[in-house]
Amino acid sequence: MPTGRASTPLGAADAGTTARPETLDETVRAFGERRSARTGARVEITRACLGSLGRPDPAETLALFDEVQLS
């Protein structure tokens, strides 16, 4: 069973849930909504991490990376 971890291919974790709607349009829309929500969260994490690279204290940058690692 997919875990939704970062190593799971995009969309694989939702394959079972998006296959349930009655029509193809509903299936595609549901998949897109889930993918957009997940992608948006990862964009924010990436932005925070990249913004931290210029910090003078490398320990702060490492702490941020540890905080936002997807489990």
PDB file with SEQRES, HELIX, SHEET and CRYST1 records, atoms N, CA, C and O in Angstrom:
SEQRES   1 A   71  MET PRO THR GLY ARG ALA SER THR PRO LEU GLY ALA ALA          
SEQRES   2 A   71  ASP ALA GLY THR THR ALA ARG PRO GLU THR LEU ASP GLU          
SEQRES   3 A   71  THR VAL ARG ALA PHE GLY GLU ARG ARG SER ALA ARG THR          
SEQRES   4 A   71  GLY ALA ARG VAL GLU ILE THR ARG ALA CYS LEU GLY SER          
SEQRES   5 A   71  LEU GLY ARG PRO ASP PRO ALA GLU THR LEU ALA LEU PHE          
SEQRES   6 A   71  ASP GLU VAL GLN LEU SER                                      
HELIX    1 AA1 ALA A   12  ASP A   14  5                                   3    
HELIX    2 AA2 ALA A   15  THR A   18  1                                   4    
HELIX    3 AA3 LEU A   24  SER A   52  1                                  29    
HELIX    4 AA4 PRO A   58  VAL A   68  1                                  11    
CRYST1    1.000    1.000    1.000  90.00  90.00  90.00 P 1           1          
ATOM      1  N   MET A   1       0.846  -1.187   0.000  1.00  0.00           N  
ATOM      2  CA  MET A   1       0.000   0.000   0.000  1.00  0.00           C  
ATOM      3  C   MET A   1       0.887   1.245   0.000  1.00  0.00           C  
ATOM      4  O   MET A   1       1.815   1.314   0.805  1.00  0.00           O  
ATOM      5  N   PRO A   2       0.642   2.230  -0.868  1.00  0.00           N  
ATOM      6  CA  PRO A   2       1.460   3.442  -0.911  1.00  0.00           C  
ATOM      7  C   PRO A   2       1.400   4.196   0.401  1.00  0.00           C  
ATOM      8  O   PRO A   2       0.367   4.226   1.070  1.00  0.00           O  
ATOM      9  N   THR A   3       2.521   4.805   0.760  1.00  0.00           N  
ATOM     10  CA  THR A   3       2.598   5.517   2.029  1.00  0.00           C  
ATOM     11  C   THR A   3       2.484   7.014   1.886  1.00  0.00           C  
ATOM     12  O   THR A   3       2.285   7.699   2.889  1.00  0.00           O  
ATOM     13  N   GLY A   4       2.600   7.559   0.687  1.00  0.00           N  
ATOM     14  CA  GLY A   4       2.572   8.997   0.504  1.00  0.00           C  
ATOM     15  C   GLY A   4       3.914   9.644   0.789  1.00  0.00           C  
ATOM     16  O   GLY A   4       4.009  10.871   0.829  1.00  0.00           O  
ATOM     17  N   ARG A   5       4.950   8.846   0.987  1.00  0.00           N  
ATOM     18  CA  ARG A   5       6.285   9.386   1.248  1.00  0.00           C  
ATOM     19  C   ARG A   5       6.822  10.059   0.001  1.00  0.00           C  
ATOM     20  O   ARG A   5       6.294   9.890  -1.098  1.00  0.00           O  
ATOM     21  N   ALA A   6       7.879  10.823   0.194  1.00  0.00           N  
ATOM     22  CA  ALA A   6       8.488  11.541  -0.922  1.00  0.00           C  
ATOM     23  C   ALA A   6       8.939  10.585  -2.018  1.00  0.00           C  
ATOM     24  O   ALA A   6       8.987  10.969  -3.187  1.00  0.00           O  
ATOM     25  N   SER A   7       9.271   9.341  -1.660  1.00  0.00           N  
ATOM     26  CA  SER A   7       9.742   8.390  -2.654  1.00  0.00           C  
ATOM     27  C   SER A   7       8.603   7.806  -3.489  1.00  0.00           C  
ATOM     28  O   SER A   7       8.855   7.154  -4.502  1.00  0.00           O  
ATOM     29  N   THR A   8       7.362   8.030  -3.078  1.00  0.00           N  
ATOM     30  CA  THR A   8       6.220   7.537  -3.829  1.00  0.00           C  
ATOM     31  C   THR A   8       6.036   8.390  -5.078  1.00  0.00           C  
ATOM     32  O   THR A   8       6.017   9.616  -4.967  1.00  0.00           O  
ATOM     33  N   PRO A   9       5.902   7.799  -6.255  1.00  0.00           N  
ATOM     34  CA  PRO A   9       5.690   8.606  -7.459  1.00  0.00           C  
ATOM     35  C   PRO A   9       4.476   9.518  -7.292  1.00  0.00           C  
ATOM     36  O   PRO A   9       3.472   9.135  -6.692  1.00  0.00           O  
ATOM     37  N   LEU A  10       4.588  10.718  -7.828  1.00  0.00           N  
ATOM     38  CA  LEU A  10       3.520  11.697  -7.711  1.00  0.00           C  
ATOM     39  C   LEU A  10       2.206  11.101  -8.180  1.00  0.00           C  
ATOM     40  O   LEU A  10       2.089  10.656  -9.322  1.00  0.00           O  
ATOM     41  N   GLY A  11       1.233  11.094  -7.310  1.00  0.00           N  
ATOM     42  CA  GLY A  11      -0.084  10.592  -7.658  1.00  0.00           C  
ATOM     43  C   GLY A  11      -0.319   9.150  -7.289  1.00  0.00           C  
ATOM     44  O   GLY A  11      -1.473   8.729  -7.206  1.00  0.00           O  
ATOM     45  N   ALA A  12       0.720   8.376  -7.064  1.00  0.00           N  
ATOM     46  CA  ALA A  12       0.535   6.958  -6.765  1.00  0.00           C  
ATOM     47  C   ALA A  12      -0.226   6.760  -5.465  1.00  0.00           C  
ATOM     48  O   ALA A  12      -1.017   5.823  -5.350  1.00  0.00           O  
ATOM     49  N   ALA A  13      -0.001   7.624  -4.486  1.00  0.00           N  
ATOM     50  CA  ALA A  13      -0.684   7.486  -3.202  1.00  0.00           C  
ATOM     51  C   ALA A  13      -2.177   7.734  -3.341  1.00  0.00           C  
ATOM     52  O   ALA A  13      -2.962   7.249  -2.526  1.00  0.00           O  
ATOM     53  N   ASP A  14      -2.582   8.484  -4.365  1.00  0.00           N  
ATOM     54  CA  ASP A  14      -3.989   8.813  -4.552  1.00  0.00           C  
ATOM     55  C   ASP A  14      -4.682   7.928  -5.578  1.00  0.00           C  
ATOM     56  O   ASP A  14      -5.868   8.120  -5.848  1.00  0.00           O  
ATOM     57  N   ALA A  15      -3.990   6.987  -6.143  1.00  0.00           N  
ATOM     58  CA  ALA A  15      -4.557   6.193  -7.229  1.00  0.00           C  
ATOM     59  C   ALA A  15      -5.859   5.521  -6.825  1.00  0.00           C  
ATOM     60  O   ALA A  15      -6.816   5.518  -7.599  1.00  0.00           O  
ATOM     61  N   GLY A  16      -5.912   4.960  -5.645  1.00  0.00           N  
ATOM     62  CA  GLY A  16      -7.124   4.288  -5.199  1.00  0.00           C  
ATOM     63  C   GLY A  16      -8.271   5.239  -4.948  1.00  0.00           C  
ATOM     64  O   GLY A  16      -9.420   4.910  -5.243  1.00  0.00           O  
ATOM     65  N   THR A  17      -7.987   6.413  -4.409  1.00  0.00           N  
ATOM     66  CA  THR A  17      -9.062   7.345  -4.086  1.00  0.00           C  
ATOM     67  C   THR A  17      -9.580   8.063  -5.317  1.00  0.00           C  
ATOM     68  O   THR A  17     -10.767   8.385  -5.379  1.00  0.00           O  
ATOM     69  N   THR A  18      -8.733   8.323  -6.295  1.00  0.00           N  
ATOM     70  CA  THR A  18      -9.204   9.037  -7.479  1.00  0.00           C  
ATOM     71  C   THR A  18      -9.928   8.117  -8.450  1.00  0.00           C  
ATOM     72  O   THR A  18     -10.607   8.599  -9.357  1.00  0.00           O  
ATOM     73  N   ALA A  19      -9.802   6.825  -8.285  1.00  0.00           N  
ATOM     74  CA  ALA A  19     -10.469   5.895  -9.187  1.00  0.00           C  
ATOM     75  C   ALA A  19     -11.936   5.699  -8.819  1.00  0.00           C  
ATOM     76  O   ALA A  19     -12.665   5.050  -9.569  1.00  0.00           O  
ATOM     77  N   ARG A  20     -12.383   6.229  -7.709  1.00  0.00           N  
ATOM     78  CA  ARG A  20     -13.746   6.002  -7.243  1.00  0.00           C  
ATOM     79  C   ARG A  20     -14.820   6.898  -7.861  1.00  0.00           C  
ATOM     80  O   ARG A  20     -15.956   6.445  -7.997  1.00  0.00           O  
ATOM     81  N   PRO A  21     -14.522   8.146  -8.244  1.00  0.00           N  
ATOM     82  CA  PRO A  21     -15.599   8.979  -8.793  1.00  0.00           C  
ATOM     83  C   PRO A  21     -16.271   8.325  -9.999  1.00  0.00           C  
ATOM     84  O   PRO A  21     -15.695   7.459 -10.657  1.00  0.00           O  
ATOM     85  N   GLU A  22     -17.485   8.754 -10.267  1.00  0.00           N  
ATOM     86  CA  GLU A  22     -18.299   8.126 -11.297  1.00  0.00           C  
ATOM     87  C   GLU A  22     -17.837   8.415 -12.727  1.00  0.00           C  
ATOM     88  O   GLU A  22     -18.006   7.576 -13.612  1.00  0.00           O  
ATOM     89  N   THR A  23     -17.267   9.573 -12.956  1.00  0.00           N  
ATOM     90  CA  THR A  23     -16.897   9.925 -14.326  1.00  0.00           C  
ATOM     91  C   THR A  23     -15.409  10.212 -14.445  1.00  0.00           C  
ATOM     92  O   THR A  23     -14.727  10.466 -13.453  1.00  0.00           O  
ATOM     93  N   LEU A  24     -14.924  10.169 -15.667  1.00  0.00           N  
ATOM     94  CA  LEU A  24     -13.523  10.473 -15.921  1.00  0.00           C  
ATOM     95  C   LEU A  24     -13.208  11.915 -15.529  1.00  0.00           C  
ATOM     96  O   LEU A  24     -12.152  12.181 -14.955  1.00  0.00           O  
ATOM     97  N   ASP A  25     -14.113  12.850 -15.833  1.00  0.00           N  
ATOM     98  CA  ASP A  25     -13.882  14.252 -15.475  1.00  0.00           C  
ATOM     99  C   ASP A  25     -13.702  14.415 -13.968  1.00  0.00           C  
ATOM    100  O   ASP A  25     -12.814  15.141 -13.522  1.00  0.00           O  
ATOM    101  N   GLU A  26     -14.540  13.744 -13.189  1.00  0.00           N  
ATOM    102  CA  GLU A  26     -14.420  13.825 -11.728  1.00  0.00           C  
ATOM    103  C   GLU A  26     -13.102  13.215 -11.260  1.00  0.00           C  
ATOM    104  O   GLU A  26     -12.461  13.735 -10.346  1.00  0.00           O  
ATOM    105  N   THR A  27     -12.705  12.128 -11.881  1.00  0.00           N  
ATOM    106  CA  THR A  27     -11.449  11.470 -11.526  1.00  0.00           C  
ATOM    107  C   THR A  27     -10.266  12.389 -11.784  1.00  0.00           C  
ATOM    108  O   THR A  27      -9.396  12.547 -10.927  1.00  0.00           O  
ATOM    109  N   VAL A  28     -10.236  12.991 -12.957  1.00  0.00           N  
ATOM    110  CA  VAL A  28      -9.137  13.890 -13.314  1.00  0.00           C  
ATOM    111  C   VAL A  28      -9.125  15.109 -12.403  1.00  0.00           C  
ATOM    112  O   VAL A  28      -8.058  15.522 -11.950  1.00  0.00           O  
ATOM    113  N   ARG A  29     -10.281  15.691 -12.127  1.00  0.00           N  
ATOM    114  CA  ARG A  29     -10.367  16.859 -11.248  1.00  0.00           C  
ATOM    115  C   ARG A  29      -9.878  16.515  -9.833  1.00  0.00           C  
ATOM    116  O   ARG A  29      -9.112  17.279  -9.245  1.00  0.00           O  
ATOM    117  N   ALA A  30     -10.308  15.390  -9.292  1.00  0.00           N  
ATOM    118  CA  ALA A  30      -9.896  14.986  -7.942  1.00  0.00           C  
ATOM    119  C   ALA A  30      -8.386  14.766  -7.876  1.00  0.00           C  
ATOM    120  O   ALA A  30      -7.732  15.178  -6.918  1.00  0.00           O  
ATOM    121  N   PHE A  31      -7.840  14.117  -8.900  1.00  0.00           N  
ATOM    122  CA  PHE A  31      -6.395  13.893  -8.940  1.00  0.00           C  
ATOM    123  C   PHE A  31      -5.653  15.224  -8.988  1.00  0.00           C  
ATOM    124  O   PHE A  31      -4.682  15.414  -8.254  1.00  0.00           O  
ATOM    125  N   GLY A  32      -6.092  16.140  -9.834  1.00  0.00           N  
ATOM    126  CA  GLY A  32      -5.451  17.449  -9.958  1.00  0.00           C  
ATOM    127  C   GLY A  32      -5.476  18.237  -8.663  1.00  0.00           C  
ATOM    128  O   GLY A  32      -4.492  18.885  -8.308  1.00  0.00           O  
ATOM    129  N   GLU A  33      -6.595  18.186  -7.954  1.00  0.00           N  
ATOM    130  CA  GLU A  33      -6.698  18.906  -6.675  1.00  0.00           C  
ATOM    131  C   GLU A  33      -5.722  18.339  -5.653  1.00  0.00           C  
ATOM    132  O   GLU A  33      -5.056  19.096  -4.948  1.00  0.00           O  
ATOM    133  N   ARG A  34      -5.632  17.034  -5.568  1.00  0.00           N  
ATOM    134  CA  ARG A  34      -4.701  16.419  -4.612  1.00  0.00           C  
ATOM    135  C   ARG A  34      -3.250  16.721  -4.987  1.00  0.00           C  
ATOM    136  O   ARG A  34      -2.429  17.023  -4.120  1.00  0.00           O  
ATOM    137  N   ARG A  35      -2.945  16.640  -6.264  1.00  0.00           N  
ATOM    138  CA  ARG A  35      -1.585  16.911  -6.724  1.00  0.00           C  
ATOM    139  C   ARG A  35      -1.212  18.369  -6.466  1.00  0.00           C  
ATOM    140  O   ARG A  35      -0.094  18.651  -6.033  1.00  0.00           O  
ATOM    141  N   SER A  36      -2.125  19.291  -6.725  1.00  0.00           N  
ATOM    142  CA  SER A  36      -1.848  20.713  -6.504  1.00  0.00           C  
ATOM    143  C   SER A  36      -1.590  21.006  -5.035  1.00  0.00           C  
ATOM    144  O   SER A  36      -0.682  21.770  -4.707  1.00  0.00           O  
ATOM    145  N   ALA A  37      -2.374  20.410  -4.151  1.00  0.00           N  
ATOM    146  CA  ALA A  37      -2.187  20.637  -2.714  1.00  0.00           C  
ATOM    147  C   ALA A  37      -0.818  20.130  -2.271  1.00  0.00           C  
ATOM    148  O   ALA A  37      -0.115  20.808  -1.521  1.00  0.00           O  
ATOM    149  N   ARG A  38      -0.445  18.954  -2.729  1.00  0.00           N  
ATOM    150  CA  ARG A  38       0.841  18.375  -2.350  1.00  0.00           C  
ATOM    151  C   ARG A  38       1.998  19.185  -2.939  1.00  0.00           C  
ATOM    152  O   ARG A  38       2.994  19.440  -2.262  1.00  0.00           O  
ATOM    153  N   THR A  39       1.860  19.581  -4.186  1.00  0.00           N  
ATOM    154  CA  THR A  39       2.913  20.351  -4.843  1.00  0.00           C  
ATOM    155  C   THR A  39       3.093  21.698  -4.170  1.00  0.00           C  
ATOM    156  O   THR A  39       4.224  22.141  -3.969  1.00  0.00           O  
ATOM    157  N   GLY A  40       1.990  22.361  -3.818  1.00  0.00           N  
ATOM    158  CA  GLY A  40       2.072  23.664  -3.155  1.00  0.00           C  
ATOM    159  C   GLY A  40       2.820  23.588  -1.838  1.00  0.00           C  
ATOM    160  O   GLY A  40       3.611  24.475  -1.520  1.00  0.00           O  
ATOM    161  N   ALA A  41       2.578  22.546  -1.076  1.00  0.00           N  
ATOM    162  CA  ALA A  41       3.277  22.377   0.203  1.00  0.00           C  
ATOM    163  C   ALA A  41       4.773  22.183  -0.036  1.00  0.00           C  
ATOM    164  O   ALA A  41       5.594  22.730   0.700  1.00  0.00           O  
ATOM    165  N   ARG A  42       5.124  21.423  -1.042  1.00  0.00           N  
ATOM    166  CA  ARG A  42       6.548  21.187  -1.325  1.00  0.00           C  
ATOM    167  C   ARG A  42       7.236  22.438  -1.862  1.00  0.00           C  
ATOM    168  O   ARG A  42       8.425  22.644  -1.620  1.00  0.00           O  
ATOM    169  N   VAL A  43       6.505  23.264  -2.581  1.00  0.00           N  
ATOM    170  CA  VAL A  43       7.075  24.527  -3.059  1.00  0.00           C  
ATOM    171  C   VAL A  43       7.442  25.409  -1.874  1.00  0.00           C  
ATOM    172  O   VAL A  43       8.512  26.018  -1.867  1.00  0.00           O  
ATOM    173  N   GLU A  44       6.578  25.486  -0.882  1.00  0.00           N  
ATOM    174  CA  GLU A  44       6.856  26.306   0.304  1.00  0.00           C  
ATOM    175  C   GLU A  44       8.065  25.777   1.074  1.00  0.00           C  
ATOM    176  O   GLU A  44       8.892  26.560   1.541  1.00  0.00           O  
ATOM    177  N   ILE A  45       8.172  24.472   1.206  1.00  0.00           N  
ATOM    178  CA  ILE A  45       9.319  23.872   1.892  1.00  0.00           C  
ATOM    179  C   ILE A  45      10.603  24.196   1.133  1.00  0.00           C  
ATOM    180  O   ILE A  45      11.607  24.582   1.731  1.00  0.00           O  
ATOM    181  N   THR A  46      10.561  24.035  -0.183  1.00  0.00           N  
ATOM    182  CA  THR A  46      11.747  24.324  -0.999  1.00  0.00           C  
ATOM    183  C   THR A  46      12.136  25.788  -0.896  1.00  0.00           C  
ATOM    184  O   THR A  46      13.317  26.113  -0.770  1.00  0.00           O  
ATOM    185  N   ARG A  47      11.146  26.676  -0.949  1.00  0.00           N  
ATOM    186  CA  ARG A  47      11.421  28.111  -0.850  1.00  0.00           C  
ATOM    187  C   ARG A  47      12.094  28.433   0.488  1.00  0.00           C  
ATOM    188  O   ARG A  47      13.069  29.185   0.525  1.00  0.00           O  
ATOM    189  N   ALA A  48      11.585  27.875   1.575  1.00  0.00           N  
ATOM    190  CA  ALA A  48      12.169  28.129   2.897  1.00  0.00           C  
ATOM    191  C   ALA A  48      13.606  27.612   2.970  1.00  0.00           C  
ATOM    192  O   ALA A  48      14.487  28.283   3.510  1.00  0.00           O  
ATOM    193  N   CYS A  49      13.834  26.434   2.431  1.00  0.00           N  
ATOM    194  CA  CYS A  49      15.182  25.855   2.479  1.00  0.00           C  
ATOM    195  C   CYS A  49      16.161  26.645   1.619  1.00  0.00           C  
ATOM    196  O   CYS A  49      17.281  26.922   2.049  1.00  0.00           O  
ATOM    197  N   LEU A  50      15.750  27.004   0.418  1.00  0.00           N  
ATOM    198  CA  LEU A  50      16.643  27.770  -0.450  1.00  0.00           C  
ATOM    199  C   LEU A  50      16.929  29.147   0.137  1.00  0.00           C  
ATOM    200  O   LEU A  50      18.044  29.655   0.019  1.00  0.00           O  
ATOM    201  N   GLY A  51      15.930  29.750   0.765  1.00  0.00           N  
ATOM    202  CA  GLY A  51      16.129  31.052   1.391  1.00  0.00           C  
ATOM    203  C   GLY A  51      17.084  30.992   2.563  1.00  0.00           C  
ATOM    204  O   GLY A  51      17.708  31.994   2.911  1.00  0.00           O  
ATOM    205  N   SER A  52      17.201  29.836   3.168  1.00  0.00           N  
ATOM    206  CA  SER A  52      18.068  29.697   4.337  1.00  0.00           C  
ATOM    207  C   SER A  52      19.535  29.492   3.965  1.00  0.00           C  
ATOM    208  O   SER A  52      20.404  29.577   4.832  1.00  0.00           O  
ATOM    209  N   LEU A  53      19.820  29.226   2.709  1.00  0.00           N  
ATOM    210  CA  LEU A  53      21.195  28.925   2.318  1.00  0.00           C  
ATOM    211  C   LEU A  53      22.141  30.099   2.527  1.00  0.00           C  
ATOM    212  O   LEU A  53      23.347  29.895   2.672  1.00  0.00           O  
ATOM    213  N   GLY A  54      21.629  31.307   2.546  1.00  0.00           N  
ATOM    214  CA  GLY A  54      22.479  32.473   2.742  1.00  0.00           C  
ATOM    215  C   GLY A  54      22.692  32.845   4.193  1.00  0.00           C  
ATOM    216  O   GLY A  54      23.353  33.844   4.479  1.00  0.00           O  
ATOM    217  N   ARG A  55      22.155  32.076   5.106  1.00  0.00           N  
ATOM    218  CA  ARG A  55      22.323  32.383   6.532  1.00  0.00           C  
ATOM    219  C   ARG A  55      23.789  32.236   6.927  1.00  0.00           C  
ATOM    220  O   ARG A  55      24.488  31.345   6.444  1.00  0.00           O  
ATOM    221  N   PRO A  56      24.244  33.125   7.813  1.00  0.00           N  
ATOM    222  CA  PRO A  56      25.645  33.047   8.231  1.00  0.00           C  
ATOM    223  C   PRO A  56      25.954  31.824   9.097  1.00  0.00           C  
ATOM    224  O   PRO A  56      27.103  31.387   9.154  1.00  0.00           O  
ATOM    225  N   ASP A  57      24.948  31.270   9.769  1.00  0.00           N  
ATOM    226  CA  ASP A  57      25.171  30.129  10.656  1.00  0.00           C  
ATOM    227  C   ASP A  57      24.711  28.846   9.964  1.00  0.00           C  
ATOM    228  O   ASP A  57      23.507  28.631   9.831  1.00  0.00           O  
ATOM    229  N   PRO A  58      25.629  27.990   9.522  1.00  0.00           N  
ATOM    230  CA  PRO A  58      25.245  26.752   8.838  1.00  0.00           C  
ATOM    231  C   PRO A  58      24.362  25.849   9.698  1.00  0.00           C  
ATOM    232  O   PRO A  58      23.556  25.087   9.164  1.00  0.00           O  
ATOM    233  N   ALA A  59      24.502  25.925  11.011  1.00  0.00           N  
ATOM    234  CA  ALA A  59      23.680  25.087  11.893  1.00  0.00           C  
ATOM    235  C   ALA A  59      22.200  25.440  11.746  1.00  0.00           C  
ATOM    236  O   ALA A  59      21.347  24.557  11.835  1.00  0.00           O  
ATOM    237  N   GLU A  60      21.884  26.718  11.522  1.00  0.00           N  
ATOM    238  CA  GLU A  60      20.488  27.124  11.319  1.00  0.00           C  
ATOM    239  C   GLU A  60      19.928  26.489  10.044  1.00  0.00           C  
ATOM    240  O   GLU A  60      18.790  26.020  10.019  1.00  0.00           O  
ATOM    241  N   THR A  61      20.732  26.483   9.006  1.00  0.00           N  
ATOM    242  CA  THR A  61      20.300  25.885   7.741  1.00  0.00           C  
ATOM    243  C   THR A  61      20.062  24.389   7.914  1.00  0.00           C  
ATOM    244  O   THR A  61      19.046  23.868   7.454  1.00  0.00           O  
ATOM    245  N   LEU A  62      20.972  23.705   8.563  1.00  0.00           N  
ATOM    246  CA  LEU A  62      20.802  22.266   8.795  1.00  0.00           C  
ATOM    247  C   LEU A  62      19.578  21.985   9.652  1.00  0.00           C  
ATOM    248  O   LEU A  62      18.860  21.016   9.408  1.00  0.00           O  
ATOM    249  N   ALA A  63      19.335  22.822  10.652  1.00  0.00           N  
ATOM    250  CA  ALA A  63      18.160  22.642  11.509  1.00  0.00           C  
ATOM    251  C   ALA A  63      16.877  22.789  10.692  1.00  0.00           C  
ATOM    252  O   ALA A  63      15.924  22.036  10.892  1.00  0.00           O  
ATOM    253  N   LEU A  64      16.849  23.757   9.771  1.00  0.00           N  
ATOM    254  CA  LEU A  64      15.664  23.941   8.932  1.00  0.00           C  
ATOM    255  C   LEU A  64      15.452  22.729   8.031  1.00  0.00           C  
ATOM    256  O   LEU A  64      14.324  22.254   7.893  1.00  0.00           O  
ATOM    257  N   PHE A  65      16.510  22.226   7.422  1.00  0.00           N  
ATOM    258  CA  PHE A  65      16.372  21.039   6.573  1.00  0.00           C  
ATOM    259  C   PHE A  65      15.840  19.856   7.385  1.00  0.00           C  
ATOM    260  O   PHE A  65      14.981  19.116   6.907  1.00  0.00           O  
ATOM    261  N   ASP A  66      16.342  19.676   8.600  1.00  0.00           N  
ATOM    262  CA  ASP A  66      15.851  18.587   9.452  1.00  0.00           C  
ATOM    263  C   ASP A  66      14.376  18.772   9.776  1.00  0.00           C  
ATOM    264  O   ASP A  66      13.623  17.800   9.837  1.00  0.00           O  
ATOM    265  N   GLU A  67      13.965  20.012   9.983  1.00  0.00           N  
ATOM    266  CA  GLU A  67      12.579  20.311  10.360  1.00  0.00           C  
ATOM    267  C   GLU A  67      11.603  20.001   9.229  1.00  0.00           C  
ATOM    268  O   GLU A  67      10.497  19.525   9.481  1.00  0.00           O  
ATOM    269  N   VAL A  68      11.996  20.261   8.004  1.00  0.00           N  
ATOM    270  CA  VAL A  68      11.054  20.140   6.892  1.00  0.00           C  
ATOM    271  C   VAL A  68      11.178  18.844   6.102  1.00  0.00           C  
ATOM    272  O   VAL A  68      10.462  18.663   5.117  1.00  0.00           O  
ATOM    273  N   GLN A  69      12.051  17.951   6.498  1.00  0.00           N  
ATOM    274  CA  GLN A  69      12.178  16.680   5.787  1.00  0.00           C  
ATOM    275  C   GLN A  69      10.834  15.969   5.764  1.00  0.00           C  
ATOM    276  O   GLN A  69      10.161  15.860   6.789  1.00  0.00           O  
ATOM    277  N   LEU A  70      10.452  15.493   4.602  1.00  0.00           N  
ATOM    278  CA  LEU A  70       9.213  14.730   4.474  1.00  0.00           C  
ATOM    279  C   LEU A  70       9.459  13.326   4.996  1.00  0.00           C  
ATOM    280  O   LEU A  70      10.446  12.680   4.644  1.00  0.00           O  
ATOM    281  N   SER A  71       8.561  12.871   5.828  1.00  0.00           N  
ATOM    282  CA  SER A  71       8.754  11.520   6.370  1.00  0.00           C  
ATOM    283  C   SER A  71       7.766  10.556   5.787  1.00  0.00           C  
ATOM    284  O   SER A  71       7.781   9.374   6.128  1.00  0.00           O  
TER     285      SER A  71                                                      
END                                                                             
